[in-house]
Amino acid sequence: MKTVGRLLMLVLLTGCPKGQTSLVTVYPKDGLDPATKTFIENELRLLLAATEHPNFDITVTLQQPEVGTAVAMTSPKGDIIIRPAAVTNAMKSQAALWSLRMLIAHELGHIMASHWFTHVSRQPQKELEADKLGMEYFKRLGWPCKVWVDRFRRAAEQYNVSAEHDQKARYGQARQLCEAEK
């Protein structure tokens, strides 16, 4: 499994075949630091390659999400919105990088599961399904699933206030899905 992840990473880092355009579009197109744009494009390409639809055309917008304290979310059109600070921090810190990868994997899980965002779609079961898919993408890339367990354990210990993001349920699911890694 780790070999598959390394091969995917190699293919993605070497770029698209000549004449083929990127499947990832990052906004804003003007005014974005080229290093930041390249960084987020590469992270998205890596994770997108591990999904059920690796040729999915996706748009990512770096801006403050309109939903409370959300760091990332999926728009009603199926695009991903990420706080710019999350990307900037991920470029500087390994811990922040794994957090960003988890966020992207989770949001891709929503998109791949066709969770189009209406009031009804933002349910705890849909959040768990997006997490489950995100963990599967990590496994396909040979990345440690344990980061999900650690993150949700800390969150469950510190707070569990969001009805749609039940941290205790997320922690339990991550432990169950990632226990084979031990």
Secondary structure as UniProt FT lines:
FT   HELIX           2..14
FT   TURN            18..19
FT   STRAND          24..27
FT   HELIX           34..49
FT   TURN            54..55
FT   STRAND          58..62
FT   TURN            68..69
FT   STRAND          72..74
FT   TURN            76..77
FT   STRAND          80..82
FT   HELIX           84..90
FT   TURN            91..92
FT   HELIX           94..112
FT   TURN            113..114
FT   TURN            119..121
FT   HELIX           124..140
FT   TURN            141..142
FT   HELIX           146..158
FT   HELIX           167..178
FT   HELIX           179..181
//
